Amino acid sequence: MAAPKRGRSASAQSKPGRSLALFLIAVLALTGGMFASGNTTPRLGIDLAGGTSITLEAVAEPGQGAAINKTNMNTAVDIMNRRVNGLGVSEAEVQTQGNKNIIVNIPKGTNSKEARDQVGTTAKLYFRPVLATEVSGGAAKTSPSPSASSSPSGKATGKATQKATGKASPSSTASPSATATSQGRAVTDALKAGSTPSPGASSSAKASASPSPSASGSSAASAAAAQLQAQYAALDCTKKTAQTTAGKNAKATDPTVACGKNSQGQWQKYVLGPAAVDGTDVKKAQAVFNTQTAAGWTVTMEFTSKGSKKFADITGQLAKNQTPQNQFAIVLDGNVVSDPYVKEALTGGNAEISGSFTQQQAQGLANMLSYGALPLSFKEQSVTTVTAALGGEQLHAGLIAGAIGLALVVVYLLVFYRGLSVIAIPSLLVSAVLTYVIMSLLGSAIHFALNLPAVCGAIVAIGITADSFIVFFERIRDEIREGRSLRPAVERAWPRARRTILVSDFVSFLAAAVLFIVTVGKVQGFAFTLGLTTVLDVVVVFLFTKPLMTLLARRKFFASGHRFSGLDPKALGAKPPLRSTRRTRPADPKEA
C-alpha cells in the first residue's frame, strides 16, 4: 500500500511545470482582461488624482422633530459613507466638520453627480394613497399608471396589467371652469374622507367615503381643505421650483401635494393622503431587471412583518375604490416615483416599484432604501474641485522610496543567495504584476481607489514577499547542511517552509482585516492593499516559486552545488553525505 503512494508523490513532484504553466496562464488571462476592459491603470484616490469636495449643511425642518446633534450627525455620516463607498474601498471620504456640516470628498473618476444625489438625498420614503391627480399644465386626462405587484419572490405575478386611470374631470373636453369645480370637489371630498376613499367614487372624481374620525364640518378642517385645494390648483409641476419644493416638508400624518413623472415622461401633480406605510418598514430593496414583463429595471422591496401588515391593509382598502383613488403613490423625499393602482390586497410582504427606471436609477434608489433614510435634511453649501498637486508630489516620493527598497532587496538577494536570486527576483516581479493588474480591475469592479496609504501598503508587501522566499531558501540550506543532495533537500524543506509561510501570512492578513474593519477613510486603503498583497504572496510562493525551484534543482548548476548557486555545500559547512556512513562495514573479529 505504501509503494503506490510514494509513486503518486514522485509523479506529482516530477511535474512542477504543470502548476507553473497554469499559474502563468491565469496571470496572462487577468492581464488580458485588464486590457480588454480598458482599465489599464489603477483608479486613484482624491489625494492622488484630485476630485470633488462637497460641503453639506444640516437643516432643521419645521415639525420634523429631528434635532441637529452629534448622534444624528454621526448616523448621517455612516449612512452617506455606506451609500457612496459600497464595499468601503472606493476612497470617498465622509466626515463631520463643526456641529452641522458634513464634508464629502469624491475622487476623480467617480460619477460625481450620482454621488451628490446619493449623499444629499434624505431618502424619506412613504406610501400615500392618491386622492386626486392630473397631468400638470391643465390636461385633464392622465397617462396609464403602472400596477402594483406582490409575490414571495419579489417579482411581478403577471396578474396586474397596465390600464388607463380615470381623472378628476368628467371628460377631457370639459371646460376649464367645470374642470376646476370638479377638481375642487374631488380634493375637498377626499380630504373629508381621510386616506381611504370608499368604493363609491365615480369617474367624475366625486369621492364619497366613510366618515372621517375628525369632525368634517369643523372650521379647521375646512380651512385645511381649502388651503390644500388652492395649493393643488396653483401647482405647476413643469416648473423647477415646484418640483423641488412640493411636499418636501409635509408631515407623514398630513395630506399633501406632490409632483412626479408618469410613464410617458410628463410631469403630473397629486393630492395625497396621510402616509399609510413608512420607509422604515422596508427590510430590503434591490434593483432587478424584470424579464417577465416590459417593465425593464425595477426596484423590489421586502417589508418587515409590521410593514407587511400595513401594506396589506392599505392595498386592501384601495382595491375597493375607483380610479384614481385605487392608486397609492410611492413618495421619496416629496417626489412621486411611482403611482401604481391596486386590484387586490397585496399580502405577500413584497412589492415592486416600476417607473421606466434606468439601471443606474434603479440601483441608486435601491441603495438609498436599503441603507435607510438620513435622520436630518441637508442642503448643499458648496462644491469645490480638489487638485492633486500635493498628492502627486507625495506619490512621486513614495514611488522613489519603493524603488529604493526594491533595489536594496535585490542587492541583498544577489549578495547572500547568489544563483537563487534568479528564482526570487522573477517571483517579486510576478507578484508586482499581479498586484498591479488586480488593482486595475478592482477599480471598475468595486470602485477601489489607490491612495497614498495604499501605496505604503504595497511597499510594505515587498518585504513580506521577500521574507517568504528567504524562509524557503534557508530551509533548503538547512537540509543541505545535514548532508542531503539538492533535490531531496527541496522536497524535505518545503513542508517546513510552507508551514512557517502560512502562519506568517495569516498573522499579516489578520492584522490587515482587523485594521480594515475598525478604521475608516484612507487607513482602510492601507489595510486593503496589505491584505491583498499578503494573499498574493501565498499564491505566488505556492504556484510559482516552489515549482520553479523544483525545476531548477534538476539543473547541473544548482544540483552540483556550484559556488555561485547559493547552495555550495562547502560554503554552507555541510556534513559528509549521509549515505557514505552506511557503507562502512565493521571488521570481522574472527579475521583478527
N, C-alpha and C positions, 0 to 999 in steps of 0.2 A: 504493500500500500504506500510505503514511503517513497519508493523509487519513482512512480509516476508523478508524484507531487513535485519532486526535485526536477523532473524532466520538464514539467509545465513552467516551473520557475525559471529554469535555464532558457526555455524558449522565449519567455516574456522578456528576459534580460537581453536576449540576443537581438531583439527588435526595437531598440530605443528610437530608431528612425521613424517608426510609425507615429509615436507620440509627438515627435518633433515636427513631422510633416503636418499632422492635424492641427497642431498649435499654429504653425505658420500660415496654414490655410485660413484659420479663424482670424488671425491678425490681418491678412490681406482682405478678407471679406468685410471686416469692420472698416478698414481704410477705404475700400471701395464704396461702402455705404456712406461714409463721410463725404466723399467727393460727389456721389450721386445726389445726396441731399442738398448740396450746395453750402453746407455749414463747415467750411474748411478751417475756420479759426474758432477758438472758444469765445463764447459770449462774455463780454467784460462787464464788471460791476460799475456802479456810478463813480467810484473813486478812480477808476482807470479809464473809462470811456465817456464820463460825463452823463448827463441825463436831465431829468426834470424834478424840481423840488416844489411840492405843493404845501401851502400852509392853510389849514382848516381851522375855523373858529367855531367853538361850540355856541349854540344859540338856545336860549331858554324860551320854549314855546308856551304861550299862554294856555293854561288849562291842561297841559300835558302831564304835569306832576313830576317830571324827571329833573332832578337838581343837578347843576354842574358841580360835581365834586370829584375827588380823587378816585373813588370807586368806579363811578360811571365813566370817567375818562380812561381809566385803565382797561375797563371792559371794551370800550370803543376801540382802543389801540389793538387789543387782542383780536377782535373781530376783523378789523381792517387788515391786520397783518396776515390773518388766515385767508382773507379774500384775495389779496394781491400776490401772496407768496405761494399759495397752494401747498407744495411739499416743503416749503420753508427754505429753499436754497436758491431762489431767484434773486436774492440780494436787494429786494425792495425793502427799505428801512421805514418803519413806522414808530414814532416816538413822540412823547408829550413835550411841550415847551411852555413853561409857565403853568398857569392854573386853568386855562381854557383853550389853548391852541394845541394842535397836533401837526407835526411835520411828517410828510410822506416823501421820501426820496426814491424816484423810479429810474433805474438805469437805462441808458440809451439802448435801443433795440427792442424795448418793451412797447406795446401799444399803449402810449401814454393816455390817449383819450379813453380807452376802455378802462384803464387803471383808475383814472379820475372818476369815472362813473362808479366803479366798484367801491372806492373808498368814501366818496361823498354821498352815495345813496343810503338813506336811512334804512330802507327795506322794511317799512312797516306795511304788513300785508293784512288786508281784511276781505272777507267775503260779505258783500252787502246786497240785499235784494234791490232790484231795479224797480223804481216807481214810475218813471217816465223817461223817454229818450227820443232823440231825433238827430238827424244829420245837422251839424252846426252850419249856420248860414241861411236857415229858413226853410230848407227842404223838409217836407212833412213825412217822407217815407224813408225808412232806413234800409240798409243792405242786410242780407241774411246774417244771422248770428250763429256762431258755432254751438254745437250741443255739448253738454257736459257728459262725461262718460265715467264709469267706475267699474273696476274689476279687481279681483285679488292680485293680479299680476301688475296692475297699474296701467294696462293697455286698454284701448277702446274696445268696447264689446261688439260694436257694429250695429247695435240696436238703435242708437241715436243718430239721426241724419240731419243735415242742414236743411232749414226751410226758412222762408222769409218771415220776419217778425212784423207784427202789426204795429201801428203807430198811434200816437195820441190824437191824431186828427181823423175825421171820418173818411177822408179820401185825399189823394194827392192833388185834387183840383179844388179843394176848399179855399175860400177867400182868406186873406190874411187875418181879418178880424175874427172870422169863425174859428180859424186855427188857433189864434191866441186865446180866445174864450175857452175852447175845448182843452187846450194845454193847461190853462189856469185851473179849470175844474179838475183835471187829472191830478195835478200837483196837490191841490187843496184836499181832494177826497183821499188821495193816497196817504197824505200826512195824517189825516184823521184816522185812517185805518191802521196806522203803525207800519211795521216792517213786513207784514204778511197779508197782502190783499187777498180778498176772497175770490172764489171762482166766478163770481158774478160780473166781473169786469167785461165790458163789451169792446168791440173793435173800435168804437168811437172814443175809447180811453176814458169812459165814465167808470170809475172804480168804486164799487160798493164793497164794504168789508165788515168784518166783525167789529164790535165796539172796541174803541181804544181804552186801555186801562186808565189813561188820564181823561179828564173832562174835556170833551171835544169842543164844548161851547165856551170854554174859558177864554178870556181876552188874551192871555199869554200865548196859548196855543194858536189862536187866530193870528196874532201878530207874527209869530214864528213862521206860520204857513205863508202869510203874505210876504214876509221878507224873503223866504226861500223861493217863492214863486217869482218875485221880482228879480232875484239873482239868476234864476233859470232863464227867464225871458231875456235878460240883458247879456247872458253869457254867449260869447262868440269864441268857440274853441279853435278857430282858424288863426287867432291872434296868439303870438308867443307869450304875452303876459298872462292870458287866460290859461294856457297850457301849463305854465309853471306855478300858478297860484291857486287855481280852482281846487277846493277840497283839501289843501295842504295841511291846514291847522284844525281840521274838523275832529271833534271828539268821536270816539268809537260808538258812543251811546246816542249820538245825534244824527239826524238825517243831514245830507249834504248834496252839493252839486259837484260834478266832476267831468273831466274830459278824457277822451280816449279815441284811438283809431280803430275803425272797423276793418273787416277783412278785405275791403276794396281800397284801403288807404285813405279813406275820408275821415275827417275829424267829426266826432259825434259828442253831443253833450247829454248828461244824465242827471236825473234826480234819484238819489239813492237813499234807502232806509238805513237805520242803525245797523252796525256790524253784527252779523249772526255768528261768524267764526273768525277767530283771530289767527294771525300768522304763527303765533307760538304753539298753536295746535298742530302745526305741520311737523312731523317727525323726521322726514327725509324727502329730499327733492333731487331729481336728476334729469338731465336733458336726454331725450330719446328720439331717434328718427323713426317715425311711425310708418312702417311699410304696408300696413293693412289698409290704410286709408290715404287720402290725398292731403292729409293734414301736414305732412312734412315734419319739421322739427317741432317737438312739443316738450313740455315740462311735466313729468309725472310726480305726484305728491303722495306720500303716505302719511296719514293722520295718526295722532296718538289715539288712545282709546276714548279719551274725553272729547277730542276733536271729531272722531268718527261719529259719535252720538249727536253732536251739534250739527254736523254736516248732514247727517241722515234726517234730522228733524227739519232743518230749513228747506232742504230739497223736497222733502215730502209735502211741506206746506206750499211751496212754489209750484209744484207739479199740478195743483188743483186750479191754478189761475190761468187766465188768458194772457196773450201777448200784450204788452211787454212785461207784464208783472209775473210771468213764469220764468223770468231770467234772473240770474244773480251775477253781479259784477265782481270780478277779482281785481281788487284795487291795491296797487303798490305805490306807496308814497303819494297818494292822492290821485294817481292816474289809473284809468281803467285799462288793464292789459288784455282782458277778455271778458265777454259777457254772454256765456252760453245759456241756452234755455234748458229747462228741465222737463222731462216727460214722466219721470217716476222718481221715487226716493232712491238716492244713491247710498247704499248701506255697506259697501264693500270695504270702507276705510281707505280707499284710494281714489284719486281724482287726477284729471289730466287738463293742463292749460294749453290751449292751442290759440294761435293768433297770427299765422303767417310769419313765424319766427325764422330768422336765420340761425345757423348753428351757433354762431358767436352770441347772439341774443339769448338763445335758449340756455346755453351753458352759463352765461352771466347771471340770468335770473335764477337758475337752479343753485348756483353758487351762493347767491345772497340769501336765498330761502333756507339753504342747508345750514349756513353759518349763523343765521339769526339776524334780527333787526338791531340796529345801533340803539343804545339807550338814550342817545341825545341826537338832536339835529345839528348839522354843521353847514356853514356857508364858506365858500371858497374865498379866502382872504387874498392870496397871492399865488402866482405860478411863475417860477423863475427857471431859467436854464443854467445848469451847472456845467462848468468846463472841466476838462480832465488834465489841465496843465500840470498841477502839482502831482496828481496821481501818476501821470506819465513819467515824471522825473523819478518818482519813487519806484515805479516799475522797472525803469532802466537800471537803477541802482540795485534793485533786488535781483534782476537777471544777471548782472555782473557778479554779485555775490554768489549766486547759484553756479555760474560758470567757474568761478574760482574754486568753490567747494568741490565741484565735479572733477576739475583738473587735479586737485590735491588727492582725491580718492584714486584717480587713475595712476598718478605717480606712486602712491603707496602700493597699489596692486603690482605695478611693474617692478618695484624695488624688492618687495617682500615675497611675491608669489610668481614673479617672472613669467614662465610659459602659461601658468594658469590664468593669467590676465586675458588671454585670448578667449577664455570662457566668461570671465567676469565682465569685461567691457561690453561684448555683444549683449550680455544679459541686461546690463544697465541701459543700453540703447533701446533694446526691445521694450523694456519697462517704460522708458520715456515715451516711445512711440505710442504704446497702448494708452498711457495716461493722457496724452495729447488728443488722440482720436476719441476716446470715451468722453473727455470733457467737451469736445466739439459737438459730439452727438447729443450729450445731455443738455446742451444749450437750447436746442429746439424741443427736446423731448420733455424735460421737466423745468425748463427755464433756468437752468443752473448758470450762474454768472460768476466769473473768476474775478475775485478782488485781491487786494494786497495780502491779507491774512491767508487766503487760499494759496497764493504763490509761495508764501512761507511754508505752508504745509507740504507743498510739492518739493521744496528744497530739503526739508527735514527727511522726506521719504528717500532721498539719495542715500543717507546714512543707514536707514532701515534696510534698504535693499542690499547695500554693500555688506552689512552685518550678516545677512543670511548666507552670502557666498563665503564669507570668512569662516563661519561656523562649519560649513560643509567641507571646505578645504582643510581646515585644521583636524577634522575628524579623519579625513583620508591620511593626512600626515601621521596622525597617531597610530593608525593601522600599519603604515609602512615602518614606523619606528619599532613596532612589535615584530618585524621580520617578514611581513607578508608582501607579496608582489602587488602591482598596482590594481589589476582587475578585481581580485578578491577584496582588496582594500576598499575599493569604491563601493562594492555591494555591501560590505560589512559596516562601512561608515555611514551609509545613507540612512538606515533606520534610526540610529542615534542622533544624527544631524537633523533629520526630519522632525523628530520629537521636540528638539530644542527650538527649531524654527517655528513650529506651530504654536508652542507655548509663548514664545516671544511676540509673535504677530497677534496672538489672541489678546495679550495684555495691551498691546498698542491699539488694537481695534476697539477693545472695551473702553479704554480711555477716550478714544475719539467719539464713541457712541454716547458716553455719559456727557462729554463736553457739548455734543450737538444737542442733546435733549435739554440740558439745564441752562443753556445760553441762548442769546438771540442776536440777530444782526450779523455783523461781519465775522464774529467769532465762529458762528456756525459754518462759514465758508472754510475756515481753517480746519475745523473738526471734520467736515465732509471730505475735504481733499485728503486729509491724513488717513481717514478710514478707507477711502477708495484706493489709495496707493498701497496701503497695507494688504488689502485683498489681492491686488495685482501682484504684490511681491510673492505671495503664496503660489499664485497661478504661474508666474514666470519661473520660480525655483523648481516647481514640480514638473512642469511641462516643457521647459526649455533648458535650464541649467543642468539638471540631473541627466536627461537623455544625451545632451551634448557632451557631458563629462564621460559618460559611458562609452560613447563613440570614440572620443579622443584617447581614452585609456587603451584602446586597441592599437594605436599608432606607436611605432617604434620609438619616436622621440620621447613620448611620455612613459611608455611601458619599460623602456630600458633605464629610466631614471637619469636622463641627460641633465648635466649640471645647470642648464638654463631652463629646464622644465618646471622648476619649483618643487620637484619631487625626487631630488637626488638623495638616495638612501644614506650616502656618506655624509652629506651636508646636514641631514636630519639626525645623524647619530643612530642609525638603525641597528638593531641586533642582527646577528647572523640569521640566515633563513632557518625557519623552524624545522623544516623537513630534514636538514643536514644532521641534526642530533638524533633522529630516529634511525638512521642507517648505521650508526656505530654499534658494533657487537662486542660484548664483554669477552675477555679471554677465557678459554676453556681450562678449568682447574686441572683437568686430567692431563692436558698437554704440558702444563707446568710441572 
